[in-house]
């Protein structure tokens, strides 16, 4: 399922309601949800705030909704990832590396 549709349904709002928040028509939202059209950066920023998740997650480039969630993921050997001192950009890079490893191992 498309992430925009998934997140919209989680909030229990219609395509028309989401369209109003993005200044788009219901038909445009439908095209974004079925992958026919791509949302612009401003649209992704609005959705990121509305859905409280990263643009990468909305676009389907990451399975982590919010890089802050990485701080809570348990690592099998150490009992947790040591993310102290890492900023949001560091966490995003870490997630990209994790996604790459999963892809290379066929786990994505």
Secondary structure by P-SEA (a helix, b strand, c coil): ccaaaaaaaaacccaaaaaaaacccaaaaaaaaaccccccaaaaaaaaaaaccccccccccccccccccccccccccccccccccccaaaaaaaaaaaaaaaaaaccc
